[in-house]
Amino acid sequence: MEIGVFCGTFNPVHLGHLLIAECARDQLKLDKVIFVTSPSPPHRADELLDGRARHELVKAAVADNPYFEASSIELERQGPSYTYDTISALGSIYGEGSNINLIIGGDNLSQLKDWYEVEKLLKACRILVVPRLRYIENTDGSLVRIGEEPDKLKEEFPEVRIEIIDFPGIAISGSKIRERLSQNKSILYMVPNPVNDLILKNGYFKAKLKT
């Protein structure tokens, strides 16, 4: 079984996250993608919705997709939460017949070498990289998207298994959603409808939007 693991704060989960997961699932023929809600780091506690509330939003977002699943495994862990521990735990749950594929953002690619137990992590899973939306201007004025470059990581860790996800990009971010909510603006079509409904119902992010 090919399992995708997508860890994040999901503050809140939005259509960009779902598109990333679907692109990875389709391209790499994943049997399922597990959305793992991360706990609130101390330095970001003030800007993050409570972890359980974020997890409930993720559950609502993936409820109608049989290939997607929400996990609170990191929220339930006591003490520091490391990606390697999550990958190890999921590997144990699904057994030797499963292959774990960790989805990370392109901005994390250059930092991966500094992650906790990185050598063990890279042996335990394949890395699926979401390319960033970066462009350079051609001589004719057209814009060309810059791809990610995993070669440096491969030089340091020759055993790494890495794939770049064919992700078209989408200009939706959690910060933009929170900004719109703070300005009493609609976020419909930026998040799944059930997520939008829960945010409005519970007044998350201090939203007071009219339906």
Rosetta blueprint (number, residue, H / E / L):
1 M L
2 E E
3 I E
4 G E
5 V E
6 F E
7 C E
8 G E
9 T L
10 F L
11 N L
12 P L
13 V L
14 H L
15 L H
16 G H
17 H H
18 L H
19 L H
20 I H
21 A H
22 E H
23 C H
24 A H
25 R H
26 D H
27 Q H
28 L H
29 K L
30 L L
31 D L
32 K E
33 V E
34 I E
35 F E
36 V E
37 T E
38 S L
39 P L
40 S L
41 P L
42 P H
43 H H
44 R H
45 A L
46 D L
47 E L
48 L L
49 L L
50 D L
51 G H
52 R H
53 A H
54 R H
55 H H
56 E H
57 L H
58 V H
59 K H
60 A H
61 A H
62 V H
63 A L
64 D L
65 N L
66 P L
67 Y L
68 F E
69 E E
70 A E
71 S E
72 S L
73 I H
74 E H
75 L H
76 E H
77 R L
78 Q L
79 G L
80 P L
81 S L
82 Y L
83 T H
84 Y H
85 D H
86 T H
87 I H
88 S H
89 A H
90 L H
91 G H
92 S H
93 I H
94 Y H
95 G L
96 E L
97 G L
98 S L
99 N E
100 I E
101 N E
102 L E
103 I E
104 I E
105 G E
106 G H
107 D H
108 N H
109 L H
110 S L
111 Q L
112 L H
113 K H
114 D H
115 W L
116 Y L
117 E L
118 V H
119 E H
120 K H
121 L H
122 L H
123 K H
124 A H
125 C E
126 R E
127 I E
128 L E
129 V E
130 V E
131 P L
132 R L
133 L L
134 R L
135 Y E
136 I E
137 E E
138 N L
139 T L
140 D L
141 G L
142 S L
143 L E
144 V E
145 R E
146 I L
147 G L
148 E L
149 E L
150 P L
151 D H
152 K H
153 L H
154 K H
155 E H
156 E H
157 F L
158 P L
159 E L
160 V L
161 R L
162 I E
163 E E
164 I E
165 I L
166 D L
167 F L
168 P L
169 G L
170 I L
171 A L
172 I L
173 S L
174 G H
175 S H
176 K H
177 I H
178 R H
179 E H
180 R H
181 L H
182 S H
183 Q L
184 N L
185 K L
186 S L
187 I L
188 L E
189 Y L
190 M L
191 V E
192 P L
193 N H
194 P H
195 V H
196 N H
197 D H
198 L H
199 I H
200 L H
201 K H
202 N H
203 G L
204 Y H
205 F H
206 K H
207 A L
208 K L
209 L L
210 K L
211 T L
